[in-house]
């Protein structure tokens, strides 16, 4: 309310100033001031001739202001807070470092950026290239990600201390010394909002064709960072609201994102009762609350009700109550809610946010939509199977393979209802703690609700032919049919059937053989267009689905190989794009005479190209971090096959490196993925076996999802190229020769030492002839 009152005061001042400006303009339009007016217009025209320079000047002004705010945080608030001993009854030094996490690094980055930008504007000439301004973008990304990862903790500390009198006095004293007109909370929120400005600037900047090609990958990286920052920011704000809200029992705040808030008067049907609420709009719901308690004395929000965003429709009411109102229709209810705002601008904002949230919720629907529509949504960008299906099956693989009656028994109706609603709202969900059978039921429900079955109407029309064919012929026919399916149908079917095949391998515990699973999944995968068939009509199709499960390796081998190849190609293309951009920036730095200094930039430190000598005797192998396909910790069985140790693994095409720890610069060994084979290993939970021509390696992941990810990724990096195999064979010969020479040298050395020892004189001084 204090902020609202302050805004009202400033609005009055602005209106007054606007009137004064209008009066001045009228004076300038007079004949006696015509020359002055023409001079001003001429000056304005001069600065507008080059739109790029105008854009840079505006950008520079914004950067100066941002830098001034960051300076207040780094030079005033942080040192004052660390040296004010009276505060440490209310917060610790660790709290201070939490509040200002990584802000020093961000300040240094933008101070240097401001200097480069100022130099660029000062020496500007038409066609000036601006992409060198962003040469150290990787340090931006890491710094902002670290800051936002800690942002929720920052808000927690501020919220805990803000009611303390000593902390309030400190804020007033520091604000008086600060060059910024913003309070501490607003200053700390600035980095979360400011990164989007760079995205807007690069989109609108009138760059030259040469500059534009260099700016495209930079814009992509900044856009990714802006999306990450926005998500972390909106989640942190939602988490803070949850801590002061009472009367709301659902535990779903972790996946909720804040969008908008404000005071609204709501006229509720059917009695048309009118009340003022503090309303919050999140990505999944519109909540109504009322403030309780006194300002500064532990004020809380009392929950009064909510509507699901995807069920809200809004309608304008220009002719009612001074144009400040709109109506809200809730799906399933007959009456309309009238929403009264305090201004036309506020009404426009609420209507826009509500409409956009509804559209976003609609595009995120999972159930009852064609698979092509689902995969075209932003949430599925870059994926080849639906995200929720991937997560659900990965969870069941890890936790529920031994669960008796999996897919046959019904799950918790409550869990299924909550999960379905959350998925259709586009909310991020967690399957932890949920009923296994409910999650399995979710998979079945999604398959059942597809407008067209996963096998497609065309394949379903030929089901009789498949059922009548002999088993070998049926397998070949199904293999051909599967390979001709549309992309997303084919990939999704492969992923589902692979899991069903894994379920059958645990049939001694879960009691779900392929015959049982076929009874469950035939009605989900096979349907006739326009017909609702009874179970007896599926009898002839059961053997077909059973064959699909039992003969997974024969039917889906090509599909699985194609998926792995496409995923590897996508990762390599992404790596190549980043590598090319870094190479171009490095060359440009060299042309500017900064080649020596460029090797010390954060970008190069984070992406080294190091050549190591293989400890097994092979020729040196180059490990470039930008080429890494996957990295992470795995347990590795030692060469003596007894002890297991945790190692940091880095996977690139044809090689799997492992380090003693994540920070080590030198790897302990490398597994050469030439003419190799990787598969599940039953000797340890979530075990992985990597067989090379020279040795078999045993690894272990933390869970089934990670196990499958590593197996798929390693499989993508295995080379069966004859040239690679021949080269590897030559390397093996070199290694064997080197080892033989080392062994011979060791034997000779040991023998000489033994003879020398034996020929020592005896204690009595006589010669030792033994």
C-alpha positions in Angstrom: 0.0 0.0 0.0 2.9 2.3 0.7 4.2 1.7 -2.8 0.8 2.4 -4.3 0.5 5.7 -2.3 4.0 6.7 -3.5 3.1 6.0 -7.1 0.0 8.1 -6.8 2.1 11.0 -5.5 4.5 10.7 -8.4 1.6 10.5 -10.9 0.4 13.9 -9.7 3.9 15.3 -10.1 4.2 13.9 -13.6 0.8 15.4 -14.6 2.0 18.8 -13.3 5.3 18.6 -15.2 3.5 17.5 -18.3 1.3 20.6 -18.2 4.4 22.8 -17.7 6.1 21.1 -20.7 3.0 21.7 -22.9 3.1 25.4 -21.9 6.8 25.6 -22.8 6.1 24.0 -26.2 3.4 26.5 -27.0 5.9 29.3 -26.1 8.5 27.8 -28.4 6.0 27.7 -31.3 5.8 31.5 -31.2 7.5 33.5 -34.0 10.0 35.1 -31.6 11.4 31.6 -30.7 11.1 30.0 -34.1 14.9 30.1 -34.6 15.5 28.3 -31.3 12.9 25.7 -32.2 14.5 25.1 -35.6 17.9 24.8 -34.0 16.6 22.1 -31.6 14.9 20.2 -34.5 18.2 20.3 -36.4 20.1 19.0 -33.5 17.6 16.2 -33.1 17.9 15.3 -36.8 21.7 15.2 -36.6 21.5 12.6 -33.8 18.9 10.5 -35.7 20.6 10.2 -39.0 22.3 7.0 -38.0 19.8 4.8 -36.2 22.6 2.5 -34.9 24.3 5.4 -33.1 21.0 6.5 -31.6 20.4 3.0 -30.3 23.9 2.8 -28.9 23.5 6.1 -27.1 20.3 5.0 -25.5 21.8 1.7 -24.6 24.8 3.5 -23.0 22.5 5.6 -20.9 20.8 2.5 -19.6 24.1 0.8 -18.9 25.3 3.9 -16.9 22.2 3.8 -14.8 22.6 0.0 -14.2 26.2 0.4 -13.3 25.3 3.2 -10.8 22.9 0.8 -9.1 25.4 -2.0 -9.0 28.0 0.4 -7.5 25.6 1.2 -4.6 25.4 -2.5 -3.8 29.1 -3.2 -4.0 30.5 0.0 -2.6 27.9 1.0 0.0 25.4 -1.7 1.1 27.7 -4.7 1.2 30.7 -3.1 3.0 28.4 -1.2 5.4 26.6 -4.4 6.2 29.8 -6.3 6.9 31.2 -3.6 9.2 28.0 -2.7 11.1 28.5 -4.9 14.2 25.0 -4.0 15.5 23.5 -6.0 12.7 25.1 -9.3 13.7 22.5 -10.0 16.4 20.0 -10.2 13.5 22.1 -11.8 10.7 25.4 -13.5 10.3 28.3 -12.8 7.9 27.1 -15.9 6.0 23.8 -14.1 5.6 25.5 -11.1 4.1 27.4 -13.2 1.6 24.1 -14.9 0.7 22.4 -11.5 0.1 25.2 -10.2 -2.1 26.1 -13.6 -3.8 28.3 -13.0 -6.9 27.2 -9.3 -7.1 30.9 -8.3 -7.1 31.6 -10.4 -10.2 28.5 -9.0 -12.0 29.7 -5.5 -11.1 33.2 -6.1 -12.5 31.8 -7.6 -15.7 29.5 -4.6 -16.3 32.1 -2.0 -15.4 34.4 -3.4 -18.1 31.4 -3.7 -20.5 30.5 -0.1 -19.8 34.0 1.0 -20.6 34.0 -0.9 -23.9 30.6 0.5 -24.8 31.6 4.0 -24.0 34.7 3.7 -26.2 32.7 2.2 -29.0 30.2 5.1 -28.9 32.9 7.7 -28.7 34.8 6.4 -31.7 31.7 5.4 -33.6 31.7 5.3 -37.4 28.9 4.1 -39.8 28.9 0.3 -40.1 30.6 -0.2 -36.7 30.7 -3.8 -35.5 29.4 -4.3 -32.0 29.7 -8.1 -31.5 33.2 -7.8 -29.9 31.4 -6.1 -27.0 30.1 -9.5 -26.0 33.4 -11.4 -26.3 33.4 -12.6 -22.7 29.8 -13.7 -22.8 30.5 -17.1 -21.1 31.5 -15.2 -17.9 28.2 -13.4 -18.0 26.3 -16.7 -18.2 28.1 -18.4 -15.3 27.9 -15.3 -13.1 24.2 -14.6 -13.7 23.3 -18.3 -13.3 25.1 -18.4 -10.0 23.4 -15.2 -8.8 20.0 -16.5 -9.7 20.5 -19.9 -8.2 21.1 -18.2 -4.9 18.3 -15.5 -5.4 15.7 -17.4 -3.4 18.1 -17.5 -0.5 18.8 -13.8 -0.9 15.0 -13.0 -0.6 14.7 -15.4 2.4 17.4 -13.4 4.4 15.8 -10.0 3.4 12.4 -11.3 4.4 13.6 -12.6 7.8 15.4 -9.4 8.7 13.2 -6.6 7.2 11.0 -6.4 10.3 14.0 -5.9 12.7 14.4 -2.3 13.8 18.2 -2.4 13.6 18.1 -3.6 10.0 15.5 -0.9 9.0 17.8 1.8 10.5 20.8 0.3 8.5 18.7 0.5 5.3 17.8 4.1 5.9 21.5 5.1 6.6 22.8 3.3 3.6 20.1 4.6 1.3 21.1 8.2 2.3 24.7 7.5 1.2 23.7 5.7 -2.0 23.8 7.3 -5.5 20.7 5.2 -6.3 17.1 6.2 -5.7 16.2 2.5 -5.2 15.9 0.5 -2.0 18.0 -2.6 -1.3 15.3 -5.1 -2.3 14.8 -3.4 -5.7 18.5 -3.1 -6.3 19.0 -6.8 -5.6 16.2 -7.6 -8.1 17.8 -5.6 -10.9 20.1 -8.3 -12.3 17.1 -10.6 -12.6 15.3 -7.9 -14.8 18.2 -6.3 -16.6 19.5 -9.2 -18.6 16.4 -9.1 -20.8 17.4 -5.6 -22.0 20.4 -7.0 -23.8 18.1 -9.5 -25.6 15.8 -6.6 -26.7 18.7 -4.4 -27.7 20.3 -7.1 -30.0 16.9 -7.9 -31.6 16.3 -4.3 -32.5 19.8 -3.1 -33.3 20.2 -2.1 -37.0 23.4 -4.1 -37.5 25.2 -4.7 -40.7 25.0 -8.1 -42.5 28.6 -8.9 -41.3 27.8 -8.0 -37.8 24.4 -9.7 -37.8 25.9 -13.1 -38.6 28.2 -12.8 -35.6 25.4 -11.5 -33.3 23.0 -14.4 -34.0 24.7 -17.0 -31.8 25.3 -14.3 -29.2 21.6 -13.5 -29.2 20.8 -17.2 -28.9 23.0 -17.5 -25.8 21.6 -14.3 -24.2 18.1 -15.4 -24.9 18.7 -18.8 -23.2 20.2 -16.9 -20.2 17.3 -14.5 -20.1 14.8 -17.4 -20.1 16.8 -19.0 -17.2 17.0 -15.8 -15.2 13.3 -15.1 -15.7 12.3 -18.6 -14.6 14.5 -18.4 -11.5 13.2 -14.9 -10.7 9.5 -15.7 -11.0 9.9 -19.0 -9.0 11.7 -17.1 -6.3 8.9 -14.5 -6.1 6.3 -17.2 -5.9 8.2 -18.9 -3.1 8.3 -15.6 -1.1 4.5 -15.2 -1.5 4.0 -18.7 -0.3 5.8 -17.9 3.0 3.4 -15.2 4.0 0.2 -16.8 2.7 -2.0 -18.7 5.2 -5.0 -20.9 4.6 -3.7 -22.5 1.4 -3.0 -26.2 1.9 -1.8 -27.4 -1.5 2.0 -28.1 -1.6 2.7 -27.0 -5.2 4.7 -23.8 -4.8 8.0 -25.2 -6.0 6.8 -25.4 -9.6 4.8 -22.2 -9.6 5.8 -18.9 -11.4 4.8 -15.4 -10.5 3.4 -13.2 -13.3 1.5 -10.2 -11.9 -0.2 -8.8 -8.8 -2.3 -5.9 -7.6 -5.3 -4.7 -5.7 -8.6 -5.4 -7.4 -12.3 -5.0 -6.5 -14.2 -8.1 -7.4 -18.0 -8.3 -7.8 -18.9 -12.0 -7.1 -22.0 -13.6 -8.6 -24.8 -14.5 -8.0 -25.4 -12.0 -5.1 -23.0 -9.4 -6.7 -21.2 -8.9 -3.4 -18.2 -6.6 -3.7 -14.9 -6.9 -1.9 -11.3 -5.7 -2.4 -8.6 -8.4 -2.7 -4.9 -8.5 -3.1 -4.7 -10.6 -6.3 -1.8 -12.7 -7.6 -1.5 -14.2 -11.1 0.7 -17.2 -11.4 1.4 -19.3 -14.5 -1.2 -21.9 -13.3 -3.7 -19.9 -11.2 -5.3 -16.6 -10.2 -5.4 -16.2 -6.4 -7.4 -13.9 -4.2 -6.0 -12.9 -0.8 -6.5 -10.3 1.9 -3.8 -8.8 4.1 -3.9 -9.5 7.8 -2.0 -8.0 10.7 -0.2 -4.6 10.7 2.4 -3.3 8.3 5.8 -4.1 9.7 4.5 -6.4 12.3 4.5 -9.8 10.6 1.8 -9.0 8.0 0.5 -12.1 6.2 -1.9 -12.9 3.3 -5.0 -14.8 4.0 -6.0 -17.1 1.1 -9.6 -16.7 -0.1 -9.8 -18.6 -3.3 -8.3 -19.3 -6.7 -9.2 -20.1 -10.4 -7.2 -22.2 -12.8 -5.7 -20.0 -15.5 -6.7 -22.3 -18.4 -10.4 -22.0 -17.4 -10.4 -18.2 -17.4 -11.7 -16.0 -20.3 -11.8 -12.2 -20.1 -14.2 -9.7 -21.7 -13.9 -5.9 -21.9 -16.5 -3.5 -20.4 -15.7 -0.1 -21.9 -19.1 1.4 -21.1 -19.2 0.5 -17.4 -17.6 2.2 -14.4 -15.4 4.7 -16.3 -13.9 2.0 -18.5 -11.9 0.6 -15.5 -13.6 -2.8 -15.5 -13.6 -6.1 -17.3 -15.4 -9.4 -16.9 -14.0 -12.8 -16.1 -15.8 -16.0 -17.2 -14.8 -19.3 -15.5 -15.2 -22.5 -17.5 -18.0 -24.6 -15.9 -19.7 -21.6 -14.3 -22.7 -19.7 -15.7 -22.2 -16.3 -14.0 -19.5 -13.7 -14.8 -17.2 -12.0 -12.3 -16.7 -8.3 -12.7 -13.2 -7.0 -12.0 -12.8 -3.3 -11.2 -9.4 -1.8 -11.5 -8.1 1.6 -10.4 -7.2 2.8 -14.0 -7.5 2.0 -17.6 -3.8 1.1 -17.7 -4.2 -1.4 -14.9 -7.2 -2.9 -16.6 -5.2 -3.3 -19.8 -2.3 -5.0 -17.9 -4.5 -7.5 -16.2 -6.4 -8.4 -19.3 -3.1 -8.9 -21.2 -1.5 -11.0 -18.5 -4.6 -13.2 -18.0 -5.0 -13.7 -21.8 -1.4 -14.5 -22.3 -1.4 -16.9 -19.3 -4.5 -18.6 -20.7 -2.9 -19.0 -24.2 0.3 -20.4 -22.6 -1.7 -22.9 -20.6 -3.5 -24.0 -23.7 -0.3 -24.5 -25.7 1.0 -26.6 -22.8 -1.8 -29.1 -22.8 -0.6 -32.7 -22.8 -3.7 -34.9 -22.8 -6.1 -35.2 -25.7 -4.0 -33.5 -28.4 -2.3 -34.9 -31.5 1.2 -35.9 -30.9 2.4 -33.5 -33.6 0.7 -30.6 -31.8 2.2 -31.6 -28.5 5.7 -31.8 -29.9 5.4 -28.4 -31.6 4.8 -26.6 -28.3 7.7 -24.5 -26.8 8.0 -26.9 -23.8 9.0 -29.8 -26.2 11.5 -27.8 -28.3 14.5 -30.0 -29.2 12.9 -33.2 -28.0 12.0 -36.3 -30.0 9.5 -37.8 -27.4 7.1 -36.0 -25.0 9.0 -34.7 -21.9 6.4 -36.0 -19.3 6.5 -39.5 -20.9 10.3 -39.5 -20.7 10.2 -38.5 -17.1 7.4 -40.9 -16.1 9.0 -44.0 -17.7 12.4 -43.1 -16.4 10.9 -42.9 -12.9 9.1 -46.2 -13.2 12.3 -47.8 -14.6 14.2 -46.7 -11.6 11.6 -47.4 -8.9 8.9 -49.7 -10.0 10.1 -52.5 -12.3 9.5 -55.1 -9.5 6.1 -53.6 -8.6 3.5 -56.4 -8.8 0.7 -55.7 -11.3 2.4 -52.7 -12.9 0.0 -51.3 -15.6 -2.6 -53.9 -14.6 -3.7 -52.5 -11.2 -5.4 -49.2 -10.9 -3.6 -46.3 -9.2 -4.7 -43.5 -6.8 -7.5 -41.5 -8.4 -6.4 -38.4 -6.4 -2.7 -38.7 -7.6 -3.8 -39.2 -11.2 -6.2 -36.2 -11.1 -3.5 -33.9 -9.6 -0.8 -35.0 -12.0 -3.1 -34.7 -15.0 -4.2 -31.2 -14.0 -0.6 -30.1 -13.4 0.6 -31.5 -16.7 -2.2 -29.8 -18.7 -1.4 -26.5 -16.8 2.1 -26.7 -18.1 3.5 -27.1 -14.5 6.7 -28.9 -13.7 5.9 -32.0 -11.7 7.7 -34.4 -9.5 6.8 -38.1 -9.4 8.6 -38.6 -6.0 6.2 -39.9 -3.4 3.4 -40.6 -5.9 1.7 -44.0 -6.3 3.5 -46.1 -8.9 0.2 -47.4 -10.3 -1.0 -43.8 -10.7 2.0 -42.9 -12.7 1.6 -46.0 -14.9 -2.1 -45.1 -15.2 -1.0 -41.6 -16.4 1.0 -43.2 -19.3 -2.1 -45.4 -20.2 -4.4 -42.4 -20.0 -2.2 -40.3 -22.3 -2.1 -43.2 -24.9 -5.9 -43.7 -24.6 -6.7 -40.0 -25.1 -4.6 -39.5 -28.3 -7.0 -38.4 -31.1 -5.2 -40.9 -33.3 -3.6 -44.1 -31.9 0.2 -44.2 -31.7 0.3 -46.9 -34.4 -1.8 -44.6 -36.7 -5.2 -45.4 -38.3 -3.4 -46.8 -41.4 -1.5 -49.4 -39.5 -4.5 -50.3 -37.4 -6.4 -51.1 -40.6 -3.9 -53.8 -41.4 -3.8 -55.4 -38.0 -5.7 -58.5 -39.2 -2.9 -59.2 -41.7 -0.3 -58.9 -39.0 -2.2 -61.2 -36.7 -2.5 -63.9 -39.4 1.2 -63.9 -40.4 3.7 -66.5 -39.1 6.0 -65.1 -36.4 9.2 -64.6 -38.5 7.1 -62.9 -41.2 5.2 -60.9 -38.6 8.4 -59.5 -37.2 9.7 -58.4 -40.6 6.3 -56.8 -41.4 6.2 -55.0 -38.1 9.8 -53.8 -38.5 9.0 -52.3 -41.9 5.8 -50.7 -40.6 7.5 -49.2 -37.6 10.2 -47.6 -39.7 7.5 -46.0 -41.9 5.7 -44.4 -39.0 5.7 -40.6 -38.6 8.8 -39.3 -36.7 7.2 -38.7 -33.3 4.9 -41.8 -33.4 8.0 -43.9 -34.2 10.2 -42.5 -31.5 7.6 -42.6 -28.8 6.5 -46.1 -29.7 10.1 -47.3 -29.5 10.6 -45.7 -26.0 7.3 -47.1 -24.6 7.9 -50.6 -26.0 11.6 -50.7 -24.8 10.2 -50.1 -21.3 7.6 -52.8 -21.6 10.3 -55.2 -22.7 12.2 -54.3 -19.5 9.1 -54.9 -17.5 8.8 -58.4 -18.9 12.4 -59.1 -17.8 11.2 -58.7 -14.1 8.0 -60.8 -14.7 9.1 -63.2 -11.9 8.4 -60.4 -9.4 5.9 -58.0 -11.1 3.8 -60.9 -12.6 3.6 -58.9 -15.9 4.7 -61.1 -18.8 4.2 -59.9 -22.4 0.9 -61.8 -22.6 -0.4 -59.7 -19.6 1.0 -56.4 -21.0 -0.6 -57.1 -24.4 -4.0 -57.3 -22.8 -3.5 -53.9 -21.2 -1.8 -52.1 -24.2 -3.7 -53.5 -27.2 -6.7 -51.2 -26.6 -4.3 -48.3 -26.1 -2.3 -48.8 -29.3 -4.9 -50.3 -31.6 -8.3 -48.7 -32.4 -10.6 -48.7 -35.4 -11.6 -45.2 -36.6 -15.0 -44.2 -35.2 -15.6 -47.5 -33.3 -15.5 -48.2 -29.6 -14.7 -51.9 -29.5 -15.4 -54.3 -26.8 -12.5 -56.3 -25.3 -13.4 -59.5 -27.1 -12.8 -57.7 -30.4 -9.2 -57.2 -29.5 -8.5 -61.0 -29.1 -6.9 -61.3 -32.5 -4.6 -58.3 -31.9 -3.1 -59.5 -28.6 -0.4 -61.7 -30.3 0.7 -58.7 -32.5 1.3 -56.4 -29.5 2.9 -59.3 -27.6 5.3 -59.8 -30.5 6.0 -56.1 -30.5 7.2 -56.4 -26.9 9.0 -59.7 -27.1 10.9 -58.9 -30.3 11.8 -55.4 -29.4 15.5 -55.8 -30.3 14.6 -57.1 -33.8 11.9 -54.7 -34.6 13.3 -51.4 -33.2 17.1 -51.8 -33.7 17.1 -49.3 -36.6 14.8 -46.8 -34.8 17.0 -46.8 -31.7 20.2 -46.4 -33.8 18.6 -43.5 -35.7 17.4 -41.8 -32.5 20.9 -42.0 -31.0 22.5 -40.7 -34.2 20.2 -37.7 -34.4 20.8 -36.9 -30.7 24.5 -37.0 -31.2 24.3 -34.9 -34.4 22.3 -32.2 -32.6 24.8 -32.1 -29.7 27.7 -31.9 -32.2 26.0 -29.1 -34.2 25.5 -27.2 -31.0 29.1 -27.7 -30.0 30.3 -26.7 -33.5 28.3 -23.4 -33.3 29.8 -22.4 -30.0 33.3 -23.5 -31.2 33.0 -21.4 -34.4 31.9 -18.4 -32.5 34.8 -18.6 -30.0 37.2 -19.1 -32.8 35.9 -16.0 -34.6 36.1 -13.9 -31.5 39.6 -15.2 -30.7 40.8 -14.3 -34.3 39.3 -10.9 -33.9 41.1 -10.3 -30.6 44.4 -11.4 -32.4 43.8 -8.9 -35.2 43.3 -6.2 -32.5 46.7 -7.1 -31.1 45.3 -8.7 -28.0 46.2 -12.3 -28.8 48.4 -12.7 -25.8 45.8 -11.4 -23.4 43.0 -13.3 -25.0 44.3 -16.6 -23.7 43.6 -15.4 -20.2 40.0 -14.5 -20.8 37.4 -16.3 -18.7 36.0 -17.7 -22.0 39.2 -19.5 -22.8 39.7 -20.6 -19.2 36.3 -22.3 -19.2 36.9 -24.0 -22.6 40.5 -25.2 -22.8 41.9 -27.4 -25.5 44.4 -29.6 -23.8 46.5 -32.5 -25.2 47.2 -35.3 -22.7 49.4 -38.3 -23.1 47.4 -41.5 -22.6 48.6 -43.5 -19.6 48.1 -46.7 -21.4 50.7 -45.9 -24.1 48.5 -44.5 -26.9 49.3 -41.4 -28.8 48.2 -38.1 -27.3 44.4 -37.4 -27.4 43.0 -33.9 -27.5 40.1 -33.2 -25.1 38.2 -30.0 -26.0 35.4 -29.2 -23.5 33.2 -27.7 -26.3 33.2 -31.2 -27.9 31.9 -33.0 -24.8 28.7 -34.9 -25.4 28.1 -35.8 -21.7 29.9 -35.5 -18.4 29.2 -36.5 -14.8 30.2 -38.7 -12.0 30.1 -42.5 -12.3 31.5 -45.3 -10.1 34.2 -47.3 -11.9 35.5 -50.8 -11.0 39.3 -50.9 -10.6 41.5 -53.0 -12.8 41.8 -55.6 -10.1 38.0 -55.9 -10.3 37.6 -55.5 -6.5 37.4 -51.9 -5.5 34.9 -49.2 -6.8 35.9 -45.5 -7.0 33.9 -42.5 -8.0 35.4 -40.8 -11.1 34.4 -37.8 -13.2 33.7 -38.9 -16.8 33.8 -36.8 -20.0 32.4 -38.3 -23.1 33.3 -37.2 -26.6 33.1 -39.0 -30.0 35.3 -42.1 -29.9 36.7 -41.5 -26.4 35.5 -41.7 -22.8 37.9 -39.9 -20.4 37.8 -40.3 -16.6 39.4 -38.1 -14.0 40.1 -38.6 -10.3 38.0 -35.6 -9.5 36.0 -32.9 -11.4 38.7 -30.3 -10.8 41.7 -32.3 -12.1 43.3 -31.0 -15.3 44.9 -34.4 -16.2 42.8 -37.4 -16.7 43.6 -40.8 -15.2 42.6 -42.8 -18.2 40.6 -43.0 -21.4 38.4 -45.7 -22.9 38.7 -45.8 -26.7 35.3 -46.3 -28.1 36.4 -48.0 -31.4 34.7 -51.3 -32.4 33.3 -51.3 -28.8 30.0 -52.3 -27.3 28.0 -50.9 -24.3 25.1 -52.5 -22.5 23.4 -52.9 -19.2 25.4 -54.9 -16.6 23.7 -56.9 -13.9 26.8 -57.2 -11.6 25.9 -54.0 -9.8 22.8 -51.8 -9.4 22.5 -49.6 -12.5 25.6 -51.2 -13.9 27.1 -50.4 -17.3 29.5 -52.6 -19.3 31.8 -51.1 -21.9 33.6 -53.7 -24.0 36.6 -52.7 -26.1 38.9 -54.9 -28.1 41.5 -54.7 -25.4 39.5 -54.8 -22.2 36.0 -54.7 -20.6 35.2 -51.8 -18.2 32.5 -51.8 -15.6 30.7 -48.6 -14.5 27.8 -47.8 -12.2 25.3 -44.9 -12.3 23.2 -43.4 -9.5 19.8 -44.5 -11.0 18.1 -46.1 -13.9 17.5 -42.9 -15.8 21.2 -41.9 -15.6 22.2 -45.4 -16.5 20.1 -45.3 -19.7 21.3 -41.8 -20.6 24.9 -42.9 -20.3 24.4 -46.0 -22.3 22.6 -44.1 -25.1 25.2 -41.4 -25.1 28.2 -43.8 -25.2 26.4 -45.8 -27.9 26.2 -42.6 -30.0 30.0 -42.1 -29.7 31.2 -45.6 -30.6 32.9 -45.7 -34.0 32.9 -48.7 -36.3 34.6 -46.9 -39.1 37.2 -49.3 -40.8 39.8 -46.5 -40.8 39.3 -45.9 -37.0 39.5 -49.6 -36.4 42.8 -49.9 -38.4 44.2 -46.9 -36.6 43.3 -48.3 -33.2 44.9 -51.7 -34.1 48.2 -49.8 -34.9 48.0 -48.0 -31.6 47.5 -51.3 -29.8 50.6 -52.7 -31.5 52.5 -49.6 -30.4 51.2 -50.0 -26.9 52.1 -53.7 -26.7 55.6 -53.0 -28.0 56.1 -50.2 -25.5 54.8 -52.4 -22.6 57.1 -55.3 -23.7 60.1 -52.9 -23.8 59.2 -51.5 -20.4 58.7 -55.1 -19.0 62.1 -56.2 -20.4 63.8 -53.2 -18.9 62.2 -53.8 -15.6 63.2 -57.5 -15.6 66.8 -56.7 -16.4 67.0 -54.0 -13.7 65.5 -56.3 -11.1 67.9 -59.2 -12.0 70.9 -56.9 -11.8 69.8 -55.7 -8.4 69.4 -59.3 -7.2 72.9 -60.4 -8.4 74.4 -57.3 -6.8 72.8 -58.2 -3.5 73.8 -61.9 -3.6 77.4 -61.1 -4.5 78.0 -58.9 -1.4 80.8 -60.4 0.8 79.7 -62.4 3.8 79.9 -61.1 7.3 83.3 -62.7 7.9 84.6 -61.0 4.8 84.9 -64.0 2.6 83.7 -64.0 -1.0 80.0 -64.9 -1.5 79.8 -67.5 -4.3 76.2 -68.4 -3.8 
